[in-house]
Amino acid sequence: MTMFHLLLVALIQGVTEFLPVSSSGHLILLPSLTGMADQGLIIDVAAHLGTLTAVIVYFWPDVRLALSGALRLLRGKIDTQGAFLALCLLIATIPVIIAGLILKVTGLADAMRGIAVIGWAMLLFGIVLYIADQKGETVKTAERWTMKDAAVMGLWQAVALIPGTSRSGITITAARMLGYARPDAARLSMLMSIPTIIASGALLSLDVIGTATAADLRDIAIVAVMSGVAAWAALAIMMRLLRSVSYTPYVIYRIGLGIVLLMIAYS
């Protein structure tokens, strides 16, 4: 891959990973609309590594709390805030892991990688996000996350396996429907992304272990660093804007892109 192609993939993945606009949808569209070769699984793993690092760094206090709690959870104790957070994250991750394995084994994951599917998902789930954001109450904070809410958000997260849905978008939608304030909905969504990205990266890695060449290692380093920087910047900007701005700008972008993609798909 050329340096331009690597940087383009890294920036697209980094910027869109945590915004409610679907990073996977954009990466699938890149070769479809530009004629560029598909970046391949190795680059996908590198991009996941970069964005994972970004979210861990940005939310490090929460991550550290969950890690310390995970150790207590492994000992069967749920007597601290960290242990309860770790339990909620585990509950929220199980549905997407099960659904992801089913899609991979059945081959449905590849069958859904079409422009029409992405277009409809962009459009419909963008509208759902708008309704949830406008109608949802703002009575809950991230500190009041419950196991029931974690399970509900986890089920919604599994829907994000449909390309174009957006993992962050669908979990933020669920959180807003459950009554979480906008910044808290985004915070929970980002924390949920950590075990999900780890699981997804591990699954992808199974297909590329032992196949990486020296050139691949260089490409991995470039994409990981650039996607990490882009993801951190996009995340920081979004979290700051959410103090005073709704999710409407992202909805407008999703609907506009969805309409364009459907026009291309059915023309």
matplotlib code that plots the C-alpha trace (Angstrom):
import matplotlib.pyplot as plt

x = [0.0, 1.1, 1.8, -1.2, -3.5, -2.2, -2.7, -6.2, -7.3, -5.8, -7.5, -10.9, -10.8, -9.5, -11.9, -15.0, -14.4, -15.9, -18.2, -21.8, -21.2, -19.9, -16.1, -16.6, -19.1, -16.7, -13.8, -16.0, -17.0, -13.4, -12.4, -16.0, -16.1, -12.4, -11.3, -8.5, -7.7, -9.2, -6.8, -7.0, -7.3, -3.7, -4.4, -7.8, -6.1, -3.6, -6.4, -8.2, -5.0, -4.6, -8.2, -8.1, -5.0, -6.7, -9.9, -7.9, -5.7, -8.6, -10.7, -7.8, -9.3, -12.4, -10.2, -8.0, -11.1, -12.5, -9.1, -8.8, -12.4, -11.8, -9.3, -11.9, -14.5, -12.3, -12.2, -16.0, -16.3, -18.5, -18.0, -16.4, -17.4, -14.7, -15.9, -19.4, -18.2, -16.2, -19.2, -21.4, -18.8, -18.7, -22.5, -22.6, -19.9, -21.4, -24.2, -21.8, -19.3, -22.0, -23.5, -20.1, -19.2, -22.5, -22.0, -18.4, -19.3, -22.3, -20.6, -23.3, -20.7, -19.3, -22.8, -23.7, -20.8, -22.7, -23.4, -27.2, -26.9, -24.6, -26.9, -30.0, -28.2, -26.8, -30.2, -32.5, -30.3, -29.5, -33.2, -33.4, -30.5, -32.2, -35.5, -33.7, -31.6, -34.5, -37.0, -34.7, -34.6, -31.4, -32.0, -29.1, -25.4, -22.7, -22.1, -25.7, -25.1, -27.0, -26.6, -30.0, -29.0, -25.7, -27.6, -29.9, -27.1, -25.2, -28.1, -28.2, -24.4, -24.8, -26.9, -23.8, -22.5, -24.6, -22.2, -23.2, -25.0, -22.2, -21.2, -21.0, -24.1, -26.3, -25.1, -25.5, -29.0, -29.7, -28.3, -30.3, -33.5, -32.6, -32.4, -28.6, -27.4, -25.5, -22.0, -22.7, -24.2, -21.1, -18.8, -20.6, -20.5, -16.7, -16.1, -18.1, -15.9, -12.8, -13.7, -15.5, -12.5, -10.3, -12.6, -12.9, -9.1, -8.5, -10.9, -9.3, -5.8, -6.6, -6.8, -3.5, -1.2, 2.0, 1.3, 2.8, 5.9, 8.5, 6.6, 3.4, 4.9, 5.9, 2.4, 0.9, 3.0, 2.1, -1.7, -1.7, 0.0, -2.0, -5.4, -4.7, -3.8, -6.9, -9.2, -8.0, -8.5, -12.0, -13.0, -11.7, -13.6, -16.8, -16.8, -16.2, -19.0, -21.5, -21.5, -23.5, -24.4, -26.8, -26.1, -28.0, -24.9, -24.0, -27.6, -27.6, -24.3, -25.6, -28.9, -27.1, -24.5, -27.2, -29.3, -26.2, -25.3, -28.8, -28.8, -25.5, -26.7, -30.0, -28.9]
y = [0.0, 3.5, 6.0, 8.1, 5.0, 4.1, 7.7, 7.9, 4.7, 5.7, 9.1, 7.7, 5.0, 7.4, 10.2, 8.0, 5.3, 7.2, 9.6, 8.2, 7.9, 4.3, 3.8, 0.3, 1.7, 4.4, 1.9, -0.5, 2.5, 3.6, 0.9, 0.8, 4.6, 5.3, 2.1, 1.7, -1.8, -3.1, -2.3, -5.9, -7.5, -6.6, -2.8, -3.3, -4.8, -1.9, 0.7, -1.0, -1.0, 2.8, 3.7, 1.4, 3.2, 6.5, 5.7, 4.1, 7.2, 9.6, 7.8, 6.5, 7.3, 5.2, 2.5, 2.3, 2.0, -0.8, -2.7, -2.6, -3.7, -6.6, -8.1, -8.1, -9.4, -12.4, -13.2, -13.1, -9.8, -6.9, -4.7, -1.6, 0.9, -0.5, -4.1, -3.1, -1.1, -4.1, -6.3, -3.9, -3.7, -7.5, -7.7, -5.1, -7.0, -10.5, -9.9, -8.4, -11.2, -13.9, -12.0, -11.4, -15.1, -16.1, -13.7, -14.9, -18.6, -18.2, -15.8, -13.2, -10.6, -10.5, -10.6, -7.3, -5.4, -3.6, 0.1, -0.4, -1.9, 0.8, 3.5, 2.2, 1.8, 5.3, 6.8, 4.7, 4.6, 8.3, 9.1, 6.8, 8.6, 12.0, 10.8, 9.3, 12.4, 14.8, 12.8, 11.2, 12.5, 13.7, 12.3, 9.7, 10.0, 7.5, 6.8, 5.5, 2.8, -0.3, -4.0, -3.8, -0.7, -2.3, -5.4, -3.2, -1.2, -4.4, -5.8, -2.5, -2.7, -6.1, -4.3, -2.3, -5.4, -4.2, -2.0, 1.6, 1.4, 2.8, 1.1, 4.4, 5.8, 2.8, 2.6, 6.4, 6.0, 3.3, 5.4, 8.5, 6.4, 5.1, 8.7, 9.4, 12.9, 13.4, 13.5, 10.5, 8.6, 9.2, 8.3, 4.9, 4.2, 4.9, 2.7, -0.1, 0.2, -0.9, -4.6, -4.7, -3.4, -5.9, -8.7, -7.6, -7.1, -10.5, -12.1, -10.4, -11.3, -15.0, -14.6, -12.8, -14.4, -15.5, -13.8, -10.3, -9.4, -6.7, -4.3, -5.1, -4.3, -0.9, -0.3, -1.5, 1.0, 3.9, 3.1, 2.4, 5.7, 7.9, 6.4, 6.7, 10.4, 11.1, 9.1, 11.0, 14.4, 13.5, 12.1, 15.2, 17.5, 15.6, 15.3, 19.0, 19.9, 17.7, 20.1, 22.5, 20.8, 17.9, 15.0, 16.7, 17.6, 13.9, 13.0, 15.4, 14.0, 10.4, 11.2, 13.1, 10.3, 7.7, 9.3, 9.7, 6.0, 4.8, 6.9, 5.3, 1.8, 1.9, 4.0]
z = [0.0, -0.7, 2.1, 0.9, 1.1, 4.6, 5.9, 4.3, 6.0, 9.3, 9.2, 8.2, 10.9, 13.5, 12.9, 12.5, 15.1, 18.0, 16.1, 15.5, 11.8, 11.3, 10.8, 9.3, 6.8, 5.7, 5.3, 3.2, 1.0, 0.5, -2.1, -3.5, -4.3, -5.1, -6.8, -4.3, -3.2, 0.0, 2.9, 4.2, 7.6, 8.7, 8.3, 10.0, 13.0, 13.1, 12.9, 15.8, 17.8, 17.3, 18.2, 21.2, 22.5, 22.0, 24.0, 26.8, 27.1, 26.9, 29.5, 31.6, 35.0, 34.1, 32.5, 35.6, 37.8, 35.7, 35.6, 39.3, 39.6, 37.2, 39.5, 42.3, 39.9, 39.0, 42.8, 42.8, 44.6, 43.4, 46.4, 44.8, 42.1, 39.8, 40.2, 39.3, 36.3, 35.1, 35.5, 33.5, 30.7, 30.6, 30.4, 27.6, 25.6, 25.6, 23.0, 20.3, 20.8, 20.3, 17.3, 15.8, 16.0, 14.4, 11.5, 10.9, 11.0, 8.7, 6.3, 6.7, 7.7, 4.1, 2.6, 4.3, 2.9, 0.2, -0.6, -0.3, 3.1, 4.3, 2.8, 4.5, 7.8, 7.7, 6.9, 9.2, 12.3, 11.8, 12.1, 15.2, 16.8, 16.2, 17.7, 20.8, 21.2, 21.0, 23.0, 25.5, 29.1, 30.8, 34.2, 34.5, 34.7, 33.8, 37.5, 37.8, 35.1, 36.0, 34.9, 33.2, 31.2, 30.3, 29.0, 26.9, 25.5, 24.8, 22.7, 20.8, 20.3, 18.5, 15.9, 15.0, 13.2, 10.3, 8.3, 8.4, 11.7, 13.8, 17.1, 18.9, 17.3, 18.2, 21.8, 22.3, 20.8, 23.4, 26.2, 25.3, 25.2, 28.7, 29.9, 30.0, 29.4, 26.1, 27.5, 29.8, 26.9, 24.9, 27.9, 28.4, 24.7, 24.6, 27.6, 26.0, 22.9, 24.7, 25.3, 22.0, 20.1, 21.9, 21.0, 17.4, 17.1, 18.6, 16.1, 13.2, 14.4, 14.2, 10.4, 10.0, 12.6, 11.0, 7.7, 8.4, 6.5, 7.3, 5.0, 6.8, 10.2, 8.9, 7.6, 10.9, 12.8, 10.6, 10.6, 14.4, 15.3, 12.8, 13.6, 17.3, 17.0, 14.8, 17.1, 20.2, 18.5, 17.2, 20.6, 22.5, 20.1, 20.3, 24.1, 24.4, 21.9, 23.6, 26.6, 24.5, 21.1, 20.4, 18.0, 15.2, 13.1, 13.0, 12.1, 9.2, 7.9, 8.2, 6.4, 3.6, 3.1, 3.3, 0.6, -1.7, -1.2, -1.9, -5.1, -6.2, -5.2, -7.1, -10.1]

ax = plt.figure().add_subplot(projection="3d")
ax.plot(x, y, z, "-o")
ax.set_aspect("equal")
plt.show()
